Each structure stands twice: as C-alpha cells, then as structure tokens.
Amino acid sequence: MPDLSVVIPAYNEEDRIVPTLTATLDYLAGRRASAEVVVVSDGSTDHTADVVRAFAPPENVSLRMLEYKPNRGKGYAVAYGMTRAKGGRVLFMDADYSVPIEELEKAEALMDQGADVAIASRALAESQVEAYQNLPRRMSARIYTLVQNTWLGFSYPDTQCGFKMFTQNAAADLFSRQKLTSVIFDAEILWLAKRQGFRVAQFPVKWTHVEDSRIQYDSLRKSLFVFQELFRIKGLHRQ
C-alpha cells in the first residue's frame, strides 16, 4: 500500500495535464516515499488518456490511468478515483494545477495532529490568491456559500477548492456513500463527514485562478442547478 494517493479528475485535459503531471511526479519523486497518481478520465473525447500513459513515473511512484465513457461529471470522477485509491492518505486535486502539489504538506501536518479530512480554503486570511475569478463569479460564490452553510449547518468559508486530503478510512467511507455526480459533491462529502463524525480541518492555500474552466455556470439555468443539487443532499441520505 503506498503512503499517498493523488487522484486527478480530468475531462479533455490533454494539454493542461502535461504540466500538472510533470510537476506532481517531480515533487513526489523528491519525497522518496511510496505514492501513486491516479488520473480519472471522465469520458474525455480528446487524447487525455494517451498523454497520461506516455508518462514514465519515477521508481517510487506508480501512475494509473482510469477511464470510462460517457462523461458523468466531476463528482462522479472524483468518487471513482477515491474509492479505487490505495494510499494510506488520499488527496484529490484539480487537473488545472490551480493549487501546487507542495500545498499537501499543510494537509499532512493537520492529519499528523489527528484530522481525518483536511480541506484547502482560499478564504482563510493566510491564503495567497494570486489571480482572482471575475467579480460576478466571486459574488455568486459568496451567495452560494451563505446558503450552503445555512442549509447544511456548516461554518466553512470555502468548500469548493479542489484540493482535499482524506485518510484511507475516511475516503473509503465517505466516497462510497456519495450520491451526487456534479460539482456540488464537495458539500455532500463534508456534510457526510460531519454526520459520520470525522474530524475536518482547514488550511490556507496558495491558489491561482486558471481560465478556460471545464465547469461553466454561464446561464441562469446552470446557476439554479447548483442550488437544486445542494438542496437534494439531505433527502438523498434520509435513510
């Protein structure tokens, strides 16, 4: 069993996955501890899988390419990888490398202190945000966070940063229970963590907004869908 698994969901990321994998594999090689990187192609129609398979990982790191069709959504892709990861600790990160892999050391420090789940938060005072999203998207995020925290009983200022680490036990438990396949899966996972009694800790992060996001909320219909998904969470787990 590797010490660490890094799960990267990818949808048509044949270009951006190259610098992300290069930086991630180089960093893990320097640590010398056993690790695996699991890339999950979420129904990609480009050459994402071929690009990943062309990489030669360092000796202490295994590289797995998982894929399926059709596209099922980011939440599905993350759960698919997290439930198949073998590491003692399991991190998922975005393919656009908006958070550098070195930030995982902050999550590990929290886990050394007893946390089951460690989540990056761009809203903490110590975080370094080097490029912001546009103003409408930031305002929408604030409204969503307010509604989310009120509905689910949270006090997290940021649940949507795509950089979260779990113990193997927490990952197996939470992602096997996950029902949502959309981007709102983060809120569902954290609500489940609260219900299951897992200890969740937050850490500040270095984050850069990357243009050309694969997840676009550029219409009223898509924005309303986010809230529809949010309000489904409790009902999906009523039993």
Protein Blocks (a to p, Z undefined) as FASTA:
>chain_A
ZZbdcddddehillmmmmmmmmmmmmmmmnopacddddddehiablmlmmmmmpccdfkb
ccddddddddebjklmmmmmmmmpcbfbdcdddfklpacfklmmmmmmmmmnopabdcdd
fkbmkbccfbdcdfklmmmmmmmmmmmmmmnopabfbfkbccdcddfklmmmmmmmpmbf
bfklmmmmmmmmmmnopacddddddddddehiabdcfbfklmmmmmmmmmmmmmmmmZZ
